Amino acid sequence: MTTVLAHKGSIPIRLWWASIRPFSLGTSLFPFLFGTSLAIKEGFPLRIGVLFLTLLIAVLTHVATNLTNSLYDWVSGHDQPASPQAVPILRDCPHGELLVRRALTILALCTACIAVLFAYYTSWPMIIWPIVGYLGGIYYTKPPIAYKHKGLSLPGVFLLMGMILPMVSFGAQTAFVNWRLALFCLPLALLVTAILAANELRDCLDDATAGSITFTVRCGERCGTALFGLLITLPYLCIPISVVWLSLPASTLLVYLTLPLVTALTTSLTRQEFSGLDLLTARLHGGFCLIYTISLFL
């Protein structure tokens, strides 16, 4: 026990920082910012405390999801020490699994406490959303559900990160949601799903070898490529429709400034160059979300 504690105390913070995959947190932060900004645009006063609690829940849930995903991919043997996806805390620490499990327990307790505060300051029925988001995140790879390995990862991410997160951020400020809001969030949901679709295309062979039945493994690379193409192009159809029929500001058409990134992605698809496709897609998602959010106020 003394050895374990001594080792724990010597772990650099940079290992934990790298292991939570901070570069991925934008996929939670951008939808949160969009939902909150849309509430402000609709004329509702900003509730700073509620905003802070919503942000904490989004970030803690995402960190817990990343660590859980890394842990169970490591335990199952899907991630090997030489795999680029293996996180430092598991790869470089003899007691990495124990440390990650303890960290997940702490994250679960913190998220539960913040979720109670969130419900108290909004409404008690709202507590369902942090619960659904947290469980949906950790059971992405955690047995016995592990829906990532059952071909359900894409619809899961579409709903949890693309639709529910921005709608909850909006609803926390306004105390209501409606169908128009769902349509406004649709482009974000399509693009965040495209990031995961790019991951699946890149890892298709490795996933099949490891027995992970992702959507792309189940349906084939050709179908996965076609779906990815739809996911990165449909957002550019949703925006003008919302401008014409749903009173979305015409300034949101500025998202078309990101079309050169779509062209680069399409070129990579045509050449079947899937390495780095996820990073370029994440860049498209980030650029699109930033312009979309800022243009609400122009």
C-alpha positions, 0 to 999 in steps of 0.5 A: 500500500505504501508503494502504491500511495508513493507512486500516486503522489509522484504522478505529474499533473501533465499525465492527467491533463493529457489523459483527459484529452482536453483537445476534445472538450470543445465538442461539449463547450461549443454546443453549451455556448450556442444554447446559452447564446441563443437564450440571450438572443431571445431576450432572456436575462443571463443567469450566471450561477446556472450558466456556471453549473451547466458548464461544470456538468458538461465538462465533468461529464465529458472528462468522465466519458473520456476516462471511462472510454480509455479505461475500458478500451485498455482493459479489453485490449483494444488499446495497446501500449503502442496504440496512439489512443492509449492515454499516459495514465494507463500506459505509463503508470503501473497502477493506472487502472486503479487511479482512473477508477478512483478518479471516476468515482470522484467525478461521479460524486462531484457531478451528482452534487452539482446536478442537485444544485442545478435542479434546485436553481432551475427546476427539479425535473431538470435533474434528469438531463445531467443523469441521462448525459452522465450515464449516456457518456460512461456507458458508451464503452462501459459494460454491460451496455457499451453501446459503442461496440454495438453500432449505436455510437453515432446516434448516441453522440448525435442525441447527447452532445448534438441535441440535448446539450445545447437544448439543456443549456438553453432550457436552463436559462429560459425554463422551456424548449421547443421544436424550433430550438431542436432545428437550430441545434441540428447542424451542430448535432450533425457535425459533432456526429461527423467527428465520431464518424471520421474516427470510425473510418480511421479505426475501422480495421482495428475495431473489427480486429478487436471485435468492436462492432461500430456502425462503420464496421457493421455497415462497411467502409463504403456506407461509413464514407457516404454517411460522413459525406452527408454529415458534413454537407447537411448543416449547410442546407439546414441554415438557409432553411432556418433563415427562410422559414424559422426566423434565424438571423440572416447573418448565420449564413456566414457559416458558409465561410467554413466551406473550404474545410468541407472541400478539404474533407471531401478531397480526403474522402475521395482519396480514402485518406482517413488518417487525420480526418477526425482532427480536420472534422473537429476543426470544421465543427469548431469553426462552424460553431463559433461563427454560428454562435457569434453570428446570432448577435450580428 
